[in-house]
Amino acid sequence: MDDPVEDERARASRLRLAGSLLFMGTLHFAVPKAFEKLIPSWLPRTPRFWTYLSGVWELTSGALLLSPRTKKAGGYAAAATIVAVFPGNIKMAIDAGPPRDVKSRGAWLRLPLQVPMLMWALKQTRA
């Protein structure tokens, strides 16, 4: 049952975030090698382990965000996921080198974009 207090814009925003997380989480399993490159070498275990773990967290976060009843937990899970994968985003930017072309600029621009993503996730934790 949907929350009658949640307006249509808030609902649409929540579902867009859920869809994004579900899509990215699925990609972790469909094309794991693409994500393994982002795993910092200082982490214990194999990159595949972390790729699958982060995929599970993204899928879990997205699934929790689908329902107004679990959106608060989903927002916190999504926020934790965004923070947890930030070292991988830093690694991607460093590996891309100075921002000289579209790919390297995209990698570097991704870093500050994590702040609005984090705020978007945390917004879902409010009633």
Secondary structure, 3 states (H helix, E strand, C coil): CCCCCCCHHHHHHHHHHHHHHHHHHHHHHHCHHHHHCCCCCCCCCCHHHHHHHHHHHHHHHHHHHCCCCCHHHHHHHHHHHHHHCHHHHHHHHHHHCCCCCHHHHHHHHHHHHHHHHHHHHHHCCCC
